[in-house]
């Protein structure tokens, strides 16, 4: 199964390009699904009202579903309220009714991740294209499952639970279910759900596609975004440059705009030398309906873009992408953070962290016990050290050719002694 997460700066046309990408996959015979949390824009682009309960047929092979975060929040809250009924009664709390519940900030993120997991598990699709939030929010959303799991393990460590055999006895003595038991049961449910979501995100068939317009700051903006994605191990499979004007216009105004776009396009290709950059022409209007989306797929740039390698054409479905060319198999993508053994030559172990697009002035590195905190611009990631590095001290770090190398020296007090 192929999962394409389409994101980019606000206003670049990511909803339109996500819909066109899903349609391109369907035109090639795939069972394609478009997932979105937007309310009106996707319906305008597709020319069809979307349902939240089940995917809506759009064209042969193509379905679309609008995720309703409010409905998801109400379902989850009412289920929690029912499970925690005994504890709430002890506190004298009055239960809330469904019609008085309004979703809290962040509900949309969890609803989108849950829907993606459910559709991935359904085995009903060959390609799922997700109309993601803006790029910075997408990075935070994709980091959310691991972050929440870390918080749960710190707040409710499984090894500190009361013995399972004692909990029913304690509950009988108290006359009510033990709060700790309910907490740990809830934590286990969250762990199971979040682990399933993380498997989808880490799947070799999942990648991120960046949509941008060709403006003077496009390359600099996407550089920071790409570094943030790389920090969390997310793979960028392509950059789609939207709304390109035709070249060679006799009109001086249009010629100047087109020239500026071509300059920006060249800068984007230089910024992403190892990632396909796809061009999408400006249709002179915002596409509405499947027929006009077809114009993006089969536009004047030379037909449907090559799947994974072309840099002309319009829309790339991403099938047969890097994960296949690299020989990865179904399951979990290999961890891009690798440990290099230089003990024999330099007396060091080096943790190599690929960070294409990162700049030295935005880097931060802090070790906290068995964890390390890496900051790239406005993005941060906390990772547990591999077991071999926990017996070492950080001796330095450097950024070279888009790779952060963190140097570790064995700690004499912790390193195994040779006989």
Secondary structure, 3 states (H helix, E strand, C coil): CEEEEEEECCCCCHHHHHHHHHHHHHHCCCCEEEEECCCCHHHHHHCCCCCCCCCEEEECCEEEEECCHHHHHHHHHHHHHHHCHHHHHHCCCCCCCHHHCCCCCCHHHHHHHHHHHHHHHHCCCCEEEEECCCHHHHHHHHHHHHHHHHHHHHHCCHHHCCCHHHHHHHHHHHCCCCHHHHHHHHHHHHHHHHHHHHHHHHECCEEEEEEEECCCCHHHHHHHHHHHHHHCCCCEEEEEEEEECCCCCCCHHHHHHHHHHHHHHHHHHHHCCCCCEEEEECCCCCCCCHHHHHHHHCCCCCCCCCCCCCCCCCCCCCCCCHHHHCCCCCCECCCCCEEEEEHHHHCEEEEEEECCCCCHHHEEEEEECCEEEEEECCEEEEEECCCCHHHEEEEEEEEECCEEEEEEEECCCCCCCCC
